[in-house]
Amino acid sequence: MIKQAEILSEFLDKCTVSALSDFLTKSNDYDDSADKIASAFGSNQDFSNMTTEDASKLLSSFKNNLTLLIQKTWVEKSDIALKDQLLYQLDIFLSNESWRDNYDLFLQLINQAVFLMFGQKPDNPDFAEYTLRIDPEFGIFWWYISNLPPKTEWSDEKCRTAMLLGMYFLANY
Protein backbone atom coordinates (compact mmCIF):
# COMPACT_ATOMS: atom_id res chain seq x y z
CA MET A 1 0.00 0.00 0.00
CA ILE A 2 2.90 2.35 0.74
CA LYS A 3 4.39 1.65 -2.70
CA GLN A 4 1.05 2.41 -4.32
CA ALA A 5 0.83 5.72 -2.43
CA GLU A 6 4.34 6.66 -3.55
CA ILE A 7 3.60 5.83 -7.18
CA LEU A 8 0.20 7.55 -6.99
CA SER A 9 1.89 10.74 -5.78
CA GLU A 10 3.77 10.83 -9.10
CA PHE A 11 0.48 11.31 -10.93
CA LEU A 12 -1.88 13.04 -8.49
CA ASP A 13 -1.51 15.98 -6.16
CA LYS A 14 -2.38 15.69 -2.47
CA CYS A 15 -5.54 17.74 -3.00
CA THR A 16 -6.93 15.14 -5.41
CA VAL A 17 -5.94 12.25 -3.17
CA SER A 18 -7.68 13.89 -0.20
CA ALA A 19 -10.72 14.59 -2.41
CA LEU A 20 -11.40 10.87 -2.57
CA SER A 21 -11.27 10.58 1.19
CA ASP A 22 -13.64 13.55 1.51
CA PHE A 23 -15.99 12.09 -1.07
CA LEU A 24 -16.13 8.74 0.72
CA THR A 25 -16.77 10.19 4.17
CA LYS A 26 -19.15 13.08 3.53
CA SER A 27 -22.87 12.36 3.37
CA ASN A 28 -23.53 15.67 1.62
CA ASP A 29 -21.50 18.60 0.32
CA TYR A 30 -19.22 16.27 -1.68
CA ASP A 31 -19.61 18.05 -5.04
CA ASP A 32 -16.20 19.73 -4.91
CA SER A 33 -14.57 16.38 -4.16
CA ALA A 34 -16.41 14.75 -7.08
CA ASP A 35 -15.25 17.55 -9.37
CA LYS A 36 -11.60 17.04 -8.34
CA ILE A 37 -11.85 13.29 -8.93
CA ALA A 38 -13.48 13.89 -12.31
CA SER A 39 -10.67 16.28 -13.17
CA ALA A 40 -8.16 13.49 -12.45
CA PHE A 41 -10.08 11.44 -15.05
CA GLY A 42 -9.74 14.23 -17.60
CA SER A 43 -13.03 16.05 -17.16
CA ASN A 44 -12.80 19.79 -17.62
CA GLN A 45 -16.42 20.53 -16.77
CA ASP A 46 -18.34 21.04 -13.54
CA PHE A 47 -19.03 17.32 -13.07
CA SER A 48 -21.21 17.68 -9.99
CA ASN A 49 -23.74 19.79 -11.91
CA MET A 50 -24.19 17.28 -14.70
CA THR A 51 -27.62 17.60 -16.28
CA THR A 52 -29.93 14.65 -16.88
CA GLU A 53 -29.23 14.98 -20.60
CA ASP A 54 -25.45 14.91 -19.99
CA ALA A 55 -25.85 11.86 -17.73
CA SER A 56 -27.89 10.09 -20.44
CA LYS A 57 -25.14 10.75 -22.98
CA LEU A 58 -22.56 9.51 -20.50
CA LEU A 59 -24.54 6.31 -19.87
CA SER A 60 -24.75 5.70 -23.60
CA SER A 61 -21.02 6.27 -24.09
CA PHE A 62 -20.25 4.07 -21.08
CA LYS A 63 -22.38 1.25 -22.46
CA ASN A 64 -20.87 1.51 -25.92
CA ASN A 65 -17.28 1.66 -24.72
CA LEU A 66 -17.59 -1.03 -22.06
CA THR A 67 -19.37 -3.31 -24.55
CA LEU A 68 -16.57 -2.73 -27.02
CA LEU A 69 -13.90 -3.38 -24.38
CA ILE A 70 -15.60 -6.62 -23.36
CA GLN A 71 -16.20 -7.83 -26.92
CA LYS A 72 -12.72 -6.98 -28.21
CA THR A 73 -10.81 -8.42 -25.26
CA TRP A 74 -9.20 -11.70 -26.20
CA VAL A 75 -9.81 -14.35 -23.55
CA GLU A 76 -9.17 -18.04 -23.01
CA LYS A 77 -12.00 -20.37 -24.00
CA SER A 78 -12.80 -20.85 -20.32
CA ASP A 79 -13.60 -17.13 -19.99
CA ILE A 80 -15.94 -16.78 -22.98
CA ALA A 81 -18.95 -17.52 -20.77
CA LEU A 82 -17.80 -14.73 -18.42
CA LYS A 83 -17.78 -12.28 -21.35
CA ASP A 84 -21.33 -13.27 -22.28
CA GLN A 85 -22.47 -13.04 -18.66
CA LEU A 86 -20.86 -9.63 -18.32
CA LEU A 87 -22.68 -8.28 -21.39
CA TYR A 88 -25.95 -9.64 -19.98
CA GLN A 89 -25.29 -8.04 -16.58
CA LEU A 90 -24.47 -4.74 -18.29
CA ASP A 91 -27.94 -4.75 -19.87
CA ILE A 92 -29.54 -5.51 -16.50
CA PHE A 93 -27.51 -2.73 -14.89
CA LEU A 94 -28.59 -0.20 -17.50
CA SER A 95 -32.26 -1.17 -17.30
CA ASN A 96 -32.49 -0.59 -13.53
CA GLU A 97 -33.31 3.02 -12.65
CA SER A 98 -32.28 2.95 -8.98
CA TRP A 99 -28.71 4.10 -8.55
CA ARG A 100 -28.52 2.80 -5.02
CA ASP A 101 -29.78 -0.66 -6.03
CA ASN A 102 -27.28 -0.73 -8.89
CA TYR A 103 -24.23 0.17 -6.83
CA ASP A 104 -23.18 -3.42 -6.01
CA LEU A 105 -23.78 -4.57 -9.59
CA PHE A 106 -21.71 -1.66 -10.91
CA LEU A 107 -18.70 -2.70 -8.83
CA GLN A 108 -19.15 -6.33 -9.92
CA LEU A 109 -19.27 -5.28 -13.58
CA ILE A 110 -16.12 -3.21 -13.26
CA ASN A 111 -14.21 -5.93 -11.42
CA GLN A 112 -15.21 -8.60 -13.95
CA ALA A 113 -14.39 -6.36 -16.92
CA VAL A 114 -11.00 -5.51 -15.43
CA PHE A 115 -10.33 -9.22 -14.85
CA LEU A 116 -11.07 -9.91 -18.52
CA MET A 117 -8.93 -6.99 -19.70
CA PHE A 118 -5.89 -7.73 -17.55
CA GLY A 119 -6.15 -11.48 -17.02
CA GLN A 120 -5.57 -11.24 -13.32
CA LYS A 121 -7.72 -10.73 -10.29
CA PRO A 122 -8.12 -7.04 -9.46
CA ASP A 123 -8.30 -7.81 -5.74
CA ASN A 124 -4.67 -8.96 -5.80
CA PRO A 125 -2.72 -6.54 -3.54
CA ASP A 126 -0.16 -5.82 -6.28
CA PHE A 127 -2.75 -5.09 -8.97
CA ALA A 128 -3.15 -1.40 -8.10
CA GLU A 129 0.59 -0.81 -8.32
CA TYR A 130 0.75 -2.84 -11.55
CA THR A 131 -1.93 -0.71 -13.22
CA LEU A 132 -0.25 2.53 -12.16
CA ARG A 133 3.01 1.36 -13.70
CA ILE A 134 1.67 0.07 -17.02
CA ASP A 135 -1.08 2.64 -17.61
CA PRO A 136 -1.11 5.55 -15.13
CA GLU A 137 -4.51 6.84 -16.29
CA PHE A 138 -6.09 3.44 -15.75
CA GLY A 139 -4.16 3.12 -12.49
CA ILE A 140 -5.76 6.32 -11.21
CA PHE A 141 -9.16 4.98 -12.21
CA TRP A 142 -8.44 1.71 -10.41
CA TRP A 143 -7.28 3.60 -7.32
CA TYR A 144 -10.69 5.29 -7.31
CA ILE A 145 -12.69 2.09 -7.88
CA SER A 146 -10.72 0.04 -5.36
CA ASN A 147 -11.37 2.64 -2.67
CA LEU A 148 -15.14 2.60 -3.12
CA PRO A 149 -16.80 0.59 -0.36
CA PRO A 150 -18.15 -2.79 -1.57
CA LYS A 151 -21.48 -2.08 0.12
CA THR A 152 -22.88 1.26 1.18
CA GLU A 153 -25.87 3.01 2.64
CA TRP A 154 -25.27 6.15 0.61
CA SER A 155 -28.15 8.14 -0.80
CA ASP A 156 -29.33 7.47 -4.34
CA GLU A 157 -27.69 10.74 -5.43
CA LYS A 158 -24.31 9.90 -3.93
CA CYS A 159 -24.39 6.43 -5.49
CA ARG A 160 -25.24 8.11 -8.80
CA THR A 161 -22.26 10.45 -8.49
CA ALA A 162 -19.89 7.63 -7.49
CA MET A 163 -20.95 5.49 -10.45
CA LEU A 164 -21.00 8.37 -12.94
CA LEU A 165 -17.40 9.16 -12.00
CA GLY A 166 -16.37 5.60 -12.84
CA MET A 167 -18.49 5.60 -15.96
CA TYR A 168 -16.92 8.86 -17.09
CA PHE A 169 -13.49 7.32 -17.10
CA LEU A 170 -14.58 4.16 -18.90
CA ALA A 171 -16.68 6.08 -21.42
CA ASN A 172 -13.55 7.96 -22.43
CA TYR A 173 -10.94 5.19 -22.07
Buried (B, 14 or more C-beta within 10 A) or exposed (E): EEEBEEBBEEBBEEEBBEBBEBBBEEEEEBBEBBBBBBBBBEBEEEBBEBEEEEEEEBBEBBBEBBBEBBEEBEBEEEBEEBBEEBBEBBEEBBEEEEBBEBBEBBBBBBBBBBBBBBEEEBEEEEBBBBBBEEBBBBBBBBBBBBEBEEEBEBEBEBBBBBBBBBBBBBBBB
